[in-house]
Amino acid sequence: MRPDSPRVALVGDALDGQVLRAAGWRVSGALQLQPYDDPGDVPSYATLDELLQDGLDAVALSGADPLLAGHLPDLVAAGLAVLLPSPAPLDAELLRVVRDTAPDALLAVGLLQRWESWAATTRGALSLVEGPALQCTVRGWPRGQVAAAELIDLSRLWCGDVVGVTAAPARLPATELAPGVPVAWSLLHESGVTTLVSHEHAPPVVRLSFATARWEAGPLGARWVGGPEVPVTAARMPATVPPGTPAGLLACASWLLEAVVTDPQSAPAPAGLGDLQAVERALSALRESARREVPVEL
């Protein structure tokens, strides 16, 4: 690593410094939150002010911790680039404050499924079909807020912005994808496409239907229905990255470094603040739909 590499600090423990070093960052320290915290192999900052005064280029922030997430407006106001290793914070008011504070803030949000090989292959396949998708169905998708956030992000890339949602027990556009495969929630996109989501029958399989073709993809592979398998190549990881690190996390860290140094050329770009706000709106609407038992428009 070059001594003039951009400098980054850790705020929270959601990210291992080795991931940042593998991406080319120089890890300069970590914000010590409690007297008994273990700063690991980097120096610690006693206060946020000390961190802000250290001439850093960026921070990696654990946005899932409400206490830490509250630092985000101060960090972007100071001109720091921010890596959020997971799709958090999901607080509408806080995200609004961040946008109002620094509309051009440089954020890379850890919505990581868009970097997975099968998802990237799907985006490429869509460019080969004439006309938009007619419907999207997803079976076997994992439960939980982070998994839902990831699928909302992917579906926006495939089908356009979400303009309405429905969640059981509200009346859904369809109750089952197949016998024994109940639909849990759905998204209506600006393109008119409806995404139907079931948590049953893992592993995940996404089906995108077009007027003349149908695409199926998931972690086990990708293909045109009635056609051959489409090669899906897993991303290669540097040996210095901790085992089990998602390829997308390294890609986000690398893209952010490139953006700090110069104009980023790598594609796809990571999710940004606008994407995170869109995901938060859809998640909030899904909760409202389930609570009121009605479809909700965004």
Disulfide bonds with the S-S distance in Angstrom:
none
